[in-house]
Amino acid sequence: PMDCAPQILNIAFPGVKGEVLVNAFSKLDIMVSTTSACSSKRGKLNEVLMSMGLPDNKIEGSIRLSLGDMTTQEDIDQFKVKFGT
């Protein structure tokens, strides 16, 4: 669809807090976030994910992976190795 951003992935880990995931991934030099930059200071559940009807445990355990112009295939391959996929 035209109203999506295919370069942004949301991955949910129910039962794990997003902040814990952000810290764990950062130790592997993988930078992820729990929200968009414009809503990172709000401290509440992600409104977009709420509007999609996701349960709170999935929203709380969600992280965002953003790919950009400078993301290389090597970056993706390294993520796969570190993440174990």
Beta strands, then each sheet from edge to edge (+ up, - down):
strand 1: 8-12
strand 2: 62-66
sheet 1: 1+ 2-
end
